[in-house]
Amino acid sequence: MPISSTDIDNENSSEPGPVLAGRWRPRTLRTTPSRQDRGLFGHPAGLPWMLNVEMWERFSYYGMRAILLYFITDTVARGGLGLSDNSGQVIMAAYSAAVYLLAIPGGIFADRIIGPWTSSLYGGVVIMAGHVCLSIPSVVSSWLGIVLVAVGTGFVKPNLSTIVGGLYDADDLRRDAGFQLFYMAINIGAFASPLLTGWLREHYGYHAGFVSAAIGMGLALAAFVHGRHKLSAFAFTVPNPLQGHERRRLILAAIGAAVGAVLVVAVLRGATGNLLDAISAVMLIIPVGAAIGYFSLMLRSPKVTRRERTHLRAYIPLWIGAVLFFMISEQAAGKMATFARDNTDGRIFLLGWVISPEAYQSVNPAAIIVLAPLVGWFFTRRAGRFPSTIVKFAISVLIIGLSAFLMGYGFRAWPGGSELSPWWFLAAVFVIQTVSELFLSPVGLSTTTALAPKSFASQAMSMWQLTIATGQGLAGFIIAKTEGIADSTYYYGLGAVTVAAALVLLAVAPWTQRQMADVETASGARDGAGDDGEGG
C-alpha cells in the first residue's frame, strides 16, 4: 500500500509503526498508486535509475572479484600480496560467505533503523572506500579494502531489490517484467567488468583494476542520489522502527556477536596454529549455527501451524541441495580462476584472440542473458507439470555435481606447465553451471517464501542468503583442510558427494512434493515469471 501524505506528516510521531527516514529524503516522493507512475518502457520513473545503479554496483563488485584472487596470490614484486594459491582460495570463499552473512544485519539495519535507501547509500559509500583502499599499493590498505567491500556489499545487497520492489504495488502486473530488467542489468554489469579489469590488470597492474571498480561504484552512487526523487516513499520508509530499549539491545547483540567471533577465531588459531584454518572454521560455524537456529526456532514456535511445520520439513532437503549447489558454483573466482590462469591456454587460433583469465568470469552472465529467456519460457510452458520444484532442485544439484567431475578431469588432464587445456573447456563448464543455476535460482527464493511460516515471512530472505553463505563457508573449510590434496581429487570428491545428494533428492521427491502439494501450483506459476536474483 502506498504511503499517504498523512504518514509523511506524522513521521516524527511517537506512535509505533512505519516512519520515513528524513536526512536524505527528497521533498517530492510518489505517494500515489504505482499504476499511475509511468516512465521508460511504461515502468515507474524510478526504475531506469535503479537499473543504472545496479548495473554499476555489480560492475564494481564483479570487476574487483575477477582480479582479487590473482592479487592475493601474486608476488609482492608484481604488486600482489604474496599468499599461496590455497590461502587465496580459502580467503575468497570466506569473503563470499561474509558478504552473504552480512546481508542479514544489512537487512535488519534497513528495516529497523534508517530504511532501505539510506542503508544502500551508506553501504555504497563503504564499498567505494574499500575499492579506493585496494587501489593504494599498501598491504594494510589492501586488507582494509577487502573488509570494507564485504561490509558495504552486505548493506547494499538485500536493499536494492527491496527498493525496486517498492516501486510497484502488490497488484501491479508490471512487477515481474521490472525484475526481469533488473536481472538483466545485474548481468550486463557482471559481464562487462571482468573484461575491463582484466585488461587493466594486464596492462597497468592490479591497482588500476581496483580504480575502475571504484569509478563504477562512484557512478552507481551518483545515479542513486540524483534519481532518488523518482522513487516511491517506500524507499525511505523504516517499516518497523526500533524503540529505545530495542535499540540498546540490538547494539549490544551486534557488539557481542563481533567480539564472540573474534574470540572464537583466536581460540581456534591457538588450537590449530593457523589463522586461515581458524577463519575458515568460523565462517562455516556461523552460517550453519544460524541456519540450525532458524529452523529450530520456526519448528518449535507456537506461532507456526502444523501445516507450516510440514512445509518447513519439506524445505530442509531443498535448502541442503542449494547449499551444495553454491558450494561449487561460487568457486568461479576461486579454484576455477586458478585453473583459468595456470591450466588454460586462452588462445583462439582461428581468430587470433587471447582470452584473459578474468574473461572466463564473464561467461556466466553472458550465458544467463542468452539462456534465461529460454529456460523461463520452458518453465512457463511446463508450469504445474513435470519437473516439480523438488525435481528442479535435484536436476540443478546433479548438473553442478557433473560440472565438478568435469573440473576434476580438467585438472587431471591438463596439470599446467606445457599441458594446458583448450580455451573452450573452461568456458563449457561455466555454461553447464549456468544451466544448473537457471534450474535452481528462479525457484529458490520463491519456494523459500512460499514454504516459510507466515509469522517468519520477513526472514525468508535470510534463510536463502544462508544457503549461499553456508555453501561458501563449507567450500572454504574443505579447501583449507585439503591443501595437500590434488585439485583433481578435490573436485572428484565434491562431485561424488553432490551427485549422491542429487540422487537422494530425487528419491525423496515424491515425499517432498506431497508435503508441499498445496503450494506447488502457485510456485510453478512464479517460476515462469523469471528471477529477481542474480547470476554471475
C-alpha positions as CSV (number, residue, x, y, z in Angstrom):
1,M,0.0,0.0,0.0
2,P,1.4,3.4,-0.9
3,I,2.2,5.8,1.9
4,S,-0.1,8.8,2.2
5,S,0.7,12.4,3.0
6,T,-0.6,11.8,6.5
7,D,2.1,9.2,7.0
8,I,4.7,11.7,5.9
9,D,3.4,14.4,8.2
10,N,3.5,12.0,11.2
11,E,7.0,10.7,10.6
12,N,8.1,12.1,14.0
13,S,5.1,10.7,15.8
14,S,5.8,8.7,19.0
15,E,3.3,6.1,17.8
16,P,4.8,2.8,16.7
17,G,4.7,1.9,13.0
18,P,6.4,2.9,9.8
19,V,8.3,6.2,9.7
20,L,10.2,8.0,6.9
21,A,13.9,8.5,7.2
22,G,14.4,12.2,6.7
23,R,18.1,13.2,6.3
24,W,18.4,12.2,2.6
25,R,14.7,12.1,1.7
26,P,13.8,14.4,-1.3
27,R,11.0,16.9,-1.0
28,T,8.8,15.1,-3.5
29,L,8.1,11.4,-3.4
30,R,5.4,9.4,-5.1
31,T,2.6,8.5,-2.8
32,T,0.0,7.7,-5.5
33,P,-0.8,4.1,-6.7
34,S,2.1,2.7,-8.7
35,R,-0.1,2.2,-11.8
36,Q,-0.2,6.0,-12.3
37,D,3.6,6.1,-12.4
38,R,4.8,5.5,-16.0
39,G,8.2,6.2,-17.4
40,L,10.6,4.3,-19.6
41,F,9.0,1.2,-21.2
42,G,5.9,2.0,-19.3
43,H,7.5,1.2,-15.9
44,P,7.7,3.6,-12.9
45,A,10.0,6.6,-13.4
46,G,12.4,5.4,-10.7
47,L,13.2,2.0,-12.4
48,P,15.7,3.3,-15.0
49,W,17.7,4.9,-12.2
50,M,17.7,1.7,-10.2
51,L,18.8,-0.3,-13.2
52,N,21.7,2.1,-13.7
53,V,22.6,1.8,-10.0
54,E,22.5,-2.0,-10.0
55,M,24.5,-2.3,-13.3
56,W,27.3,-0.1,-12.0
57,E,27.3,-1.6,-8.5
58,R,27.6,-5.1,-9.9
59,F,30.2,-3.8,-12.4
60,S,32.1,-2.6,-9.3
61,Y,31.7,-5.9,-7.3
62,Y,32.4,-8.4,-10.1
63,G,35.2,-6.4,-11.5
64,M,37.0,-6.4,-8.2
65,R,36.2,-10.1,-7.6
66,A,37.6,-11.1,-11.0
67,I,41.1,-10.0,-10.1
68,L,41.1,-10.4,-6.3
69,L,42.4,-14.0,-6.2
70,Y,45.2,-13.1,-8.6
71,F,46.1,-10.0,-6.5
72,I,46.1,-12.1,-3.3
73,T,48.3,-14.8,-4.7
74,D,50.7,-12.9,-6.9
75,T,54.2,-12.0,-5.7
76,V,54.8,-8.8,-3.9
77,A,57.3,-7.8,-6.6
78,R,54.4,-7.9,-9.1
79,G,52.1,-5.9,-6.9
80,G,50.3,-8.8,-5.2
81,L,50.1,-9.9,-1.5
82,G,52.3,-13.0,-1.9
83,L,50.0,-15.7,-0.4
84,S,49.8,-19.2,-1.7
85,D,47.0,-20.4,-4.1
86,N,45.4,-22.4,-1.3
87,S,45.4,-19.5,1.1
88,G,43.9,-17.2,-1.6
89,Q,41.1,-19.7,-2.4
90,V,40.3,-20.0,1.3
91,I,40.1,-16.2,1.6
92,M,37.9,-15.9,-1.5
93,A,35.5,-18.5,-0.1
94,A,35.4,-16.8,3.4
95,Y,35.0,-13.4,1.7
96,S,32.0,-14.6,-0.3
97,A,30.5,-16.2,2.8
98,A,30.9,-13.0,4.8
99,V,29.2,-10.9,2.0
100,Y,26.0,-13.1,2.3
101,L,26.2,-13.3,6.1
102,L,26.4,-9.5,6.4
103,A,23.3,-9.2,4.2
104,I,21.3,-10.3,7.2
105,P,22.3,-7.4,9.5
106,G,22.2,-5.2,6.4
107,G,18.5,-6.0,6.0
108,I,17.8,-5.6,9.7
109,F,19.5,-2.2,9.7
110,A,17.3,-1.1,6.8
111,D,14.1,-2.5,8.3
112,R,14.5,-1.1,11.7
113,I,16.8,1.9,11.7
114,I,17.3,4.0,8.6
115,G,15.3,2.4,5.7
116,P,16.5,0.7,2.5
117,W,17.6,3.7,0.5
118,T,19.8,5.2,3.2
119,S,21.2,1.8,4.1
120,S,22.1,1.2,0.5
121,L,23.7,4.7,0.2
122,Y,25.9,4.1,3.3
123,G,26.8,0.7,2.0
124,G,27.8,2.1,-1.4
125,V,30.0,4.7,0.2
126,V,31.7,2.0,2.2
127,I,32.2,-0.2,-0.9
128,M,33.7,2.8,-2.8
129,A,36.0,3.5,0.1
130,G,37.1,-0.2,0.0
131,H,37.9,0.0,-3.7
132,V,39.9,3.2,-3.1
133,C,41.8,1.4,-0.3
134,L,42.5,-1.5,-2.7
135,S,43.9,0.9,-5.3
136,I,46.6,2.1,-2.9
137,P,49.7,-0.1,-3.1
138,S,49.9,-1.0,0.6
139,V,49.3,-4.3,2.3
140,V,47.4,-2.7,5.2
141,S,45.1,-0.7,3.0
142,S,44.5,-3.7,0.7
143,W,43.2,-5.9,3.6
144,L,41.2,-2.9,4.9
145,G,39.7,-2.5,1.4
146,I,38.7,-6.2,1.2
147,V,36.9,-5.9,4.6
148,L,35.2,-2.6,3.6
149,V,33.9,-4.0,0.3
150,A,32.4,-7.1,2.1
151,V,30.7,-4.9,4.8
152,G,29.4,-2.4,2.3
153,T,28.1,-5.1,0.0
154,G,26.2,-6.7,2.9
155,F,24.3,-3.4,3.3
156,V,23.6,-2.9,-0.4
157,K,22.7,-6.5,-1.5
158,P,19.4,-7.0,0.4
159,N,18.1,-3.5,-0.1
160,L,18.4,-2.5,-3.8
161,S,16.0,-5.3,-4.8
162,T,13.7,-4.1,-2.0
163,I,13.7,-0.6,-3.4
164,V,12.8,-1.9,-6.8
165,G,10.0,-4.0,-5.4
166,G,8.7,-0.9,-3.6
167,L,8.2,0.9,-7.0
168,Y,5.3,-1.5,-7.6
169,D,2.1,-2.1,-5.6
170,A,1.3,-5.7,-4.8
171,D,-1.3,-5.8,-7.6
172,D,0.8,-4.1,-10.3
173,L,1.2,-6.5,-13.2
174,R,4.5,-4.8,-14.3
175,R,6.4,-6.1,-11.3
176,D,7.7,-9.3,-12.9
177,A,8.9,-7.5,-16.0
178,G,10.5,-4.9,-13.9
179,F,12.5,-7.5,-12.1
180,Q,13.5,-9.1,-15.4
181,L,15.0,-5.8,-16.4
182,F,16.7,-5.6,-13.0
183,Y,18.1,-9.1,-13.5
184,M,19.4,-8.1,-16.9
185,A,21.1,-5.0,-15.5
186,I,22.9,-7.2,-13.0
187,N,24.3,-9.5,-15.6
188,I,25.3,-6.7,-18.0
189,G,27.4,-5.2,-15.3
190,A,28.8,-8.6,-14.3
191,F,29.6,-9.4,-17.9
192,A,31.5,-6.2,-18.7
193,S,33.5,-5.7,-15.6
194,P,35.9,-8.8,-15.7
195,L,36.8,-7.9,-19.3
196,L,37.8,-4.4,-18.3
197,T,39.5,-5.1,-15.0
198,G,41.4,-8.0,-16.6
199,W,42.6,-5.7,-19.4
200,L,43.6,-3.0,-16.9
201,R,45.4,-5.6,-14.6
202,E,47.3,-6.9,-17.6
203,H,48.4,-3.5,-18.9
204,Y,48.6,-1.3,-15.8
205,G,48.5,-3.6,-12.8
206,Y,46.1,-4.6,-10.1
207,H,45.5,-1.2,-8.6
208,A,44.3,0.2,-11.9
209,G,41.7,-2.5,-12.0
210,F,40.6,-1.6,-8.5
211,V,40.4,2.1,-9.5
212,S,37.9,1.1,-12.3
213,A,35.8,-0.7,-9.7
214,A,35.9,2.5,-7.5
215,I,34.8,4.6,-10.5
216,G,32.0,2.1,-11.2
217,M,30.8,2.4,-7.6
218,G,31.0,6.2,-7.9
219,L,28.8,6.2,-11.0
220,A,26.3,4.0,-9.1
221,L,26.2,6.4,-6.2
222,A,25.8,9.4,-8.5
223,A,22.8,7.8,-10.1
224,F,21.4,6.7,-6.8
225,V,21.5,10.2,-5.3
226,H,20.3,12.0,-8.4
227,G,17.4,9.7,-9.1
228,R,16.1,9.4,-5.6
229,H,13.2,11.9,-6.2
230,K,11.8,9.4,-8.8
231,L,11.3,6.7,-6.1
232,S,8.3,5.9,-4.1
233,A,8.1,6.9,-0.4
234,F,8.6,3.2,0.4
235,A,12.3,3.5,-0.3
236,F,12.7,5.9,2.6
237,T,10.4,4.1,5.0
238,V,11.6,2.4,8.2
239,P,8.8,-0.2,8.4
240,N,9.5,-1.5,11.9
241,P,11.5,1.2,13.7
242,L,13.4,0.3,16.9
243,Q,12.1,1.6,20.2
244,G,14.6,2.9,22.8
245,H,15.2,-0.4,24.7
246,E,15.3,-2.4,21.4
247,R,18.0,-0.1,20.0
248,R,20.3,-0.7,23.0
249,R,19.6,-4.5,22.9
250,L,20.4,-4.6,19.2
251,I,23.7,-2.7,19.6
252,L,24.7,-4.9,22.5
253,A,23.9,-8.0,20.5
254,A,25.9,-6.8,17.5
255,I,28.9,-6.0,19.7
256,G,28.6,-9.3,21.4
257,A,28.4,-11.2,18.1
258,A,31.5,-9.4,16.8
259,V,33.5,-9.9,19.9
260,G,32.4,-13.6,20.1
261,A,33.5,-14.2,16.5
262,V,36.9,-12.7,17.2
263,L,37.3,-14.8,20.4
264,V,36.4,-18.0,18.6
265,V,38.9,-17.2,15.8
266,A,41.6,-16.5,18.5
267,V,40.8,-19.8,20.3
268,L,40.8,-21.8,17.1
269,R,44.0,-20.2,15.9
270,G,45.6,-21.2,19.2
271,A,44.3,-24.8,18.8
272,T,45.3,-25.2,15.1
273,G,48.3,-22.8,14.9
274,N,46.9,-21.5,11.6
275,L,44.9,-18.2,11.2
276,L,43.3,-19.2,7.9
277,D,42.2,-22.6,9.3
278,A,40.6,-20.7,12.2
279,I,38.8,-18.2,9.9
280,S,37.5,-20.9,7.6
281,A,36.1,-22.8,10.5
282,V,34.4,-19.8,11.9
283,M,32.9,-18.9,8.5
284,L,31.4,-22.3,8.4
285,I,30.2,-22.4,12.1
286,I,28.4,-19.1,11.9
287,P,26.1,-19.8,8.9
288,V,25.5,-23.4,10.0
289,G,24.7,-22.3,13.5
290,A,22.4,-19.5,12.2
291,A,20.5,-22.0,9.9
292,I,20.1,-24.5,12.7
293,G,18.8,-21.7,15.0
294,Y,16.3,-20.5,12.4
295,F,15.0,-24.0,11.7
296,S,14.7,-24.9,15.4
297,L,13.0,-21.6,16.2
298,M,10.4,-22.0,13.5
299,L,9.8,-25.7,14.1
300,R,9.2,-25.0,17.9
301,S,7.4,-21.7,17.7
302,P,3.7,-21.8,18.8
303,K,3.0,-19.2,16.1
304,V,3.8,-21.9,13.4
305,T,0.8,-24.1,12.4
306,R,1.0,-27.8,11.9
307,R,0.7,-27.4,8.2
308,E,3.5,-24.8,8.2
309,R,5.8,-27.3,10.0
310,T,5.1,-29.8,7.3
311,H,6.1,-27.2,4.7
312,L,9.2,-26.4,6.7
313,R,10.3,-30.1,6.9
314,A,9.8,-30.3,3.1
315,Y,12.1,-27.2,2.7
316,I,15.0,-28.8,4.5
317,P,16.2,-31.1,1.7
318,L,15.8,-28.2,-0.8
319,W,17.9,-26.0,1.5
320,I,20.6,-28.6,1.7
321,G,20.6,-29.0,-2.1
322,A,21.0,-25.3,-2.6
323,V,24.0,-25.3,-0.2
324,L,25.7,-27.9,-2.3
325,F,25.0,-26.0,-5.5
326,F,26.5,-22.8,-4.1
327,M,29.5,-24.7,-2.6
328,I,30.6,-25.5,-6.2
329,S,29.2,-22.7,-8.3
330,E,30.6,-19.8,-6.2
331,Q,34.2,-21.1,-6.8
332,A,34.2,-19.2,-10.1
333,A,36.5,-16.7,-8.5
334,G,38.5,-19.3,-6.6
335,K,39.7,-22.7,-7.8
336,M,38.2,-22.1,-11.3
337,A,40.0,-18.8,-11.5
338,T,43.2,-20.6,-10.7
339,F,42.5,-23.1,-13.5
340,A,41.9,-20.2,-15.9
341,R,45.3,-18.7,-15.0
342,D,47.5,-21.8,-14.6
343,N,45.9,-24.6,-16.6
344,T,44.2,-23.0,-19.6
345,D,45.6,-21.9,-23.0
346,G,43.5,-18.8,-23.8
347,R,44.4,-18.6,-27.5
348,I,41.7,-18.9,-30.0
349,F,43.8,-19.8,-33.0
350,L,41.3,-19.2,-35.9
351,L,40.5,-15.7,-34.6
352,G,44.0,-14.8,-33.3
353,W,42.5,-13.7,-29.9
354,V,43.8,-14.5,-26.4
355,I,41.3,-14.8,-23.6
356,S,42.5,-13.3,-20.3
357,P,41.9,-15.4,-17.2
358,E,39.5,-12.9,-15.9
359,A,37.4,-13.0,-19.0
360,Y,36.1,-16.5,-18.1
361,Q,34.1,-14.9,-15.3
362,S,32.1,-13.1,-18.0
363,V,30.9,-16.4,-19.4
364,N,28.2,-17.0,-16.7
365,P,26.4,-13.6,-17.0
366,A,26.6,-13.8,-20.8
367,A,25.1,-17.3,-20.8
368,I,22.4,-16.1,-18.4
369,I,21.5,-13.3,-20.7
370,V,21.1,-15.8,-23.6
371,L,19.6,-18.8,-21.8
372,A,17.4,-17.2,-19.1
373,P,14.5,-16.3,-21.5
374,L,14.6,-19.8,-23.0
375,V,14.6,-21.6,-19.6
376,G,11.9,-19.2,-18.4
377,W,9.8,-20.0,-21.4
378,F,10.2,-23.7,-20.8
379,F,9.2,-23.4,-17.2
380,T,6.2,-21.3,-18.1
381,R,5.0,-23.9,-20.6
382,R,5.5,-26.6,-18.0
383,A,4.0,-24.8,-15.0
384,G,2.1,-27.2,-12.8
385,R,3.6,-30.2,-14.6
386,F,7.0,-32.0,-14.6
387,P,9.5,-31.0,-13.4
388,S,8.2,-30.2,-10.0
389,T,10.1,-27.8,-7.7
390,I,12.0,-30.5,-5.9
391,V,12.9,-32.2,-9.2
392,K,14.2,-28.8,-10.5
393,F,16.4,-28.6,-7.4
394,A,17.6,-32.2,-7.9
395,I,18.4,-31.6,-11.6
396,S,20.3,-28.5,-10.6
397,V,22.4,-30.3,-8.0
398,L,23.0,-33.2,-10.4
399,I,24.3,-30.8,-13.1
400,I,26.5,-28.9,-10.8
401,G,27.9,-32.2,-9.5
402,L,28.7,-33.3,-13.0
403,S,30.5,-29.9,-13.6
404,A,32.7,-30.7,-10.6
405,F,33.6,-34.1,-12.2
406,L,34.5,-32.1,-15.4
407,M,36.7,-29.8,-13.4
408,G,38.4,-32.8,-11.8
409,Y,39.0,-34.2,-15.2
410,G,40.4,-30.8,-16.4
411,F,42.9,-30.6,-13.5
412,R,44.0,-34.2,-14.1
413,A,44.2,-34.0,-17.9
414,W,45.9,-30.5,-18.1
415,P,48.0,-30.1,-14.9
416,G,49.6,-26.9,-16.2
417,G,53.1,-26.1,-17.5
418,S,53.3,-27.4,-21.0
419,E,50.0,-29.2,-20.7
420,L,47.2,-26.6,-21.0
421,S,43.5,-27.0,-21.5
422,P,42.0,-25.5,-24.7
423,W,40.1,-22.3,-24.1
424,W,36.7,-23.8,-24.7
425,F,36.8,-26.4,-22.0
426,L,36.5,-24.0,-19.1
427,A,34.0,-21.9,-21.0
428,A,31.9,-25.0,-21.5
429,V,32.0,-25.8,-17.7
430,F,30.8,-22.3,-17.0
431,V,27.9,-22.7,-19.4
432,I,26.9,-26.0,-17.8
433,Q,27.0,-24.4,-14.4
434,T,24.8,-21.6,-15.8
435,V,22.2,-24.2,-16.9
436,S,22.3,-25.6,-13.4
437,E,21.8,-22.1,-11.9
438,L,18.8,-21.5,-14.0
439,F,17.1,-24.6,-12.7
440,L,17.6,-23.5,-9.1
441,S,17.8,-19.7,-8.8
442,P,14.5,-18.7,-10.3
443,V,12.6,-21.1,-8.0
444,G,14.8,-20.8,-4.9
445,L,13.6,-17.6,-3.3
446,S,10.0,-18.0,-4.4
447,T,9.9,-21.5,-2.9
448,T,11.5,-20.2,0.3
449,T,8.9,-17.5,0.7
450,A,6.1,-19.9,-0.2
451,L,7.1,-22.5,2.4
452,A,8.1,-20.1,5.1
453,P,5.7,-19.8,8.1
454,K,3.7,-16.6,7.9
455,S,5.0,-15.4,11.2
456,F,8.5,-15.6,9.8
457,A,7.8,-14.5,6.3
458,S,10.1,-11.4,6.6
459,Q,13.0,-13.6,7.5
460,A,12.7,-15.8,4.4
461,M,15.3,-13.9,2.5
462,S,17.8,-14.6,5.4
463,M,17.2,-18.3,5.0
464,W,18.0,-18.2,1.3
465,Q,21.1,-16.0,1.9
466,L,22.3,-18.6,4.4
467,T,22.4,-21.3,1.7
468,I,25.0,-19.2,-0.2
469,A,26.9,-18.3,3.0
470,T,26.9,-21.9,4.2
471,G,27.9,-23.2,0.8
472,Q,30.9,-20.9,0.6
473,G,31.8,-21.5,4.3
474,L,31.8,-25.2,3.6
475,A,33.9,-24.7,0.4
476,G,36.5,-22.6,2.3
477,F,36.7,-25.1,5.2
478,I,37.2,-28.0,2.8
479,I,39.8,-26.1,0.8
480,A,41.7,-25.3,4.0
481,K,41.7,-28.9,5.1
482,T,42.8,-30.3,1.7
483,E,45.8,-28.2,0.9
484,G,48.0,-31.3,0.3
485,I,45.4,-33.0,-2.0
486,A,45.4,-32.6,-5.8
487,D,42.8,-30.3,-7.2
488,S,41.5,-33.1,-9.4
489,T,40.9,-35.2,-6.3
490,Y,39.2,-32.3,-4.6
491,Y,36.8,-31.8,-7.4
492,Y,36.1,-35.6,-7.8
493,G,35.3,-35.7,-4.1
494,L,32.9,-32.7,-4.4
495,G,31.3,-34.2,-7.5
496,A,30.7,-37.6,-5.8
497,V,29.1,-36.1,-2.8
498,T,26.9,-33.7,-4.8
499,V,25.7,-36.3,-7.3
500,A,24.9,-38.6,-4.4
501,A,22.9,-35.8,-2.8
502,A,21.1,-35.2,-6.1
503,L,20.1,-38.9,-6.2
504,V,18.8,-38.6,-2.7
505,L,16.8,-35.5,-3.6
506,L,15.2,-37.4,-6.5
507,A,14.5,-40.4,-4.2
508,V,12.7,-38.2,-1.6
509,A,11.0,-36.1,-4.3
510,P,7.6,-37.8,-4.1
511,W,7.5,-37.4,-0.3
512,T,8.6,-33.7,-0.5
513,Q,6.1,-33.0,-3.2
514,R,3.3,-34.4,-1.1
515,Q,4.3,-32.2,1.8
516,M,4.2,-29.0,-0.3
517,A,1.4,-30.0,-2.7
518,D,-0.8,-27.1,-1.7
519,V,1.9,-24.5,-2.7
520,E,3.4,-26.3,-5.7
521,T,0.9,-24.9,-8.2
522,A,1.4,-21.3,-7.1
523,S,5.2,-21.9,-7.0
524,G,5.2,-23.3,-10.5
525,A,3.4,-20.2,-11.8
526,R,6.0,-18.0,-10.2
527,D,8.9,-19.9,-11.8
528,G,7.9,-18.8,-15.3
529,A,7.9,-15.2,-14.2
530,G,11.7,-15.1,-14.0
531,D,14.3,-14.5,-11.4
532,D,14.9,-11.3,-9.4
533,G,18.1,-12.6,-8.1
534,E,21.5,-12.5,-9.7
535,G,23.7,-14.7,-11.7
536,G,27.3,-14.3,-12.3
